[in-house]
Amino acid sequence: VRDVRTLVSVLLSSIVIWLVESCMFFYGMQAFGFGHDFSAAMFVMAIVNLGVLIPSSPGGLGVFQYFAVLALEFLHTPHDPATAYAIVVHLAQYL
């Protein structure tokens, strides 16, 4: 990037977008009563976003849920509530 102003604008926009998405993951965790903190929400979001980079079905259907459940199980969240959470958060992203 040749223009520093553009670079700063892109970086700030990216940070805001990632924080807003992290908030959605966090508030979903609170709604499901998982009791995880904001850093856990950022962890799950990061794992999911890295996972959906794998070519898959349109909208990442299935891959999103798999990686969300995988990340939540790493945080000692039971499988069934993690699956429900993954479905709801993915749906919320579309709405």
C-alpha positions in Angstrom: 0.0 0.0 0.0 1.5 3.3 -1.1 -0.9 5.5 0.9 -0.5 5.4 4.7 -3.9 6.9 5.2 -5.5 4.1 3.3 -3.5 1.5 5.2 -4.5 3.0 8.6 -8.2 3.1 7.4 -8.1 -0.6 6.4 -6.4 -1.6 9.6 -8.9 0.3 11.8 -11.9 -1.0 9.8 -10.6 -4.6 10.2 -10.1 -4.2 13.9 -13.7 -2.9 14.3 -15.1 -5.6 12.2 -13.3 -8.3 14.2 -14.4 -6.8 17.5 -18.0 -6.7 16.4 -17.9 -10.3 15.2 -16.2 -11.3 18.5 -19.0 -9.6 20.4 -21.6 -11.7 18.5 -19.7 -14.8 19.5 -19.4 -13.6 23.1 -23.1 -12.7 23.5 -24.1 -16.0 22.0 -21.9 -17.7 24.6 -23.6 -15.7 27.3 -27.1 -16.5 26.0 -26.2 -20.2 26.1 -24.8 -19.8 29.6 -21.3 -21.2 28.7 -19.6 -18.8 31.1 -16.6 -18.2 28.9 -14.9 -14.8 28.8 -14.3 -12.5 25.8 -11.0 -14.1 25.0 -12.7 -17.5 24.5 -15.1 -15.9 22.1 -12.2 -14.4 20.1 -10.6 -17.9 20.1 -13.7 -19.6 18.8 -14.2 -16.9 16.2 -10.5 -17.2 15.0 -10.8 -21.0 14.8 -14.0 -20.8 12.8 -12.7 -18.1 10.5 -9.6 -20.1 9.8 -11.7 -23.2 9.3 -14.0 -21.7 6.7 -11.1 -20.8 4.5 -11.2 -24.5 3.5 -13.2 -24.8 0.3 -16.6 -26.3 1.2 -20.3 -25.9 0.6 -21.8 -22.4 -0.1 -21.8 -20.3 3.1 -19.5 -22.7 4.9 -22.5 -24.7 6.0 -21.2 -27.6 8.1 -17.6 -26.4 8.2 -18.6 -23.4 10.3 -20.4 -25.7 12.8 -17.6 -28.3 12.8 -14.9 -25.8 13.7 -17.1 -23.9 16.2 -17.8 -27.2 18.0 -14.2 -28.2 17.8 -13.1 -24.9 19.4 -15.8 -25.1 22.1 -15.0 -28.7 23.0 -11.3 -27.6 23.4 -12.7 -25.1 26.0 -14.5 -28.0 27.7 -18.0 -27.2 26.5 -20.3 -30.2 26.0 -20.9 -31.3 22.4 -24.7 -30.8 22.2 -24.9 -27.3 23.5 -21.8 -26.4 21.4 -23.6 -27.7 18.3 -26.7 -25.6 19.1 -24.6 -22.6 19.7 -22.8 -23.0 16.4 -26.0 -23.2 14.5 -27.5 -20.2 16.2 -24.4 -18.0 15.7 -24.1 -19.0 12.1 -27.7 -18.2 11.5 -27.3 -14.8 13.3 -24.5 -13.9 10.9 -26.8 -14.4 8.0 -29.6 -12.4 9.6 
